[in-house]
C-alpha cells in the first residue's frame, strides 16, 4: 500500500488524511514553491489551534498550522529520507535560469528544450519602462511598451511566426488587462 502526495508543498495538512491508510508514503514537493496560505483563517482561530496542539504535546506543532504544507511536515518528520530531484522538465532553460541560480544554486538541470524552430530567444526579456508607474489601477506606460514590443515582434517574417501564439498575463489586475486589450485591438490587424 503506497500513498503518493504530489505537489505536497502546495497542499495544507488536510491532505495528510490518506497517509493514515498507508504502509508506505511518497511525498513529492518543492520547499521553494509557494506554500498554502491561511488567508481565510482568523488569527484567533490559528491561536486556538496552536493552543490545542500544545496541550496535546504534539511534536510538530508549527508544521500543522494552516500556512504550512504537507511537504513541510514530511521534511521535518523524514529529513533523512529526502531525495532532491535535479532534472527539471516544466520550463525551458531561460525561464528557470533565475530561480535555478538564486534558489537552487545551479543544481537544476533543465530538460525541456523545444525544437529550434519553436524556441523564443531570449526566453525572457527585461524592458525598463521610463515613467512606468501606476496611475489609479493601471500602468499606461507599461501597457504601451508591451504593445509596442509585441507589434515589433509580430512584424517578423510570417514563416517565423507560423503556428505560434501569444499570451499576456497581467498580474496588475483586470483594469490593466482591459487597457492592454484595448491597446492591442487598436494596433493589431486581423492578420496579426
Secondary structure as UniProt FT lines:
FT   STRAND          2..5
FT   TURN            6..7
FT   HELIX           8..10
FT   HELIX           13..21
FT   STRAND          24..27
FT   TURN            31..32
FT   TURN            39..40
FT   HELIX           43..56
FT   TURN            59..61
FT   HELIX           62..64
FT   TURN            66..67
FT   HELIX           70..77
FT   HELIX           79..81
FT   STRAND          87..92
FT   HELIX           93..102
FT   TURN            105..106
FT   STRAND          109..112
FT   HELIX           116..118
FT   TURN            130..131
FT   TURN            136..137
FT   HELIX           140..154
FT   HELIX           158..161
FT   TURN            162..163
FT   TURN            171..172
FT   HELIX           174..187
//
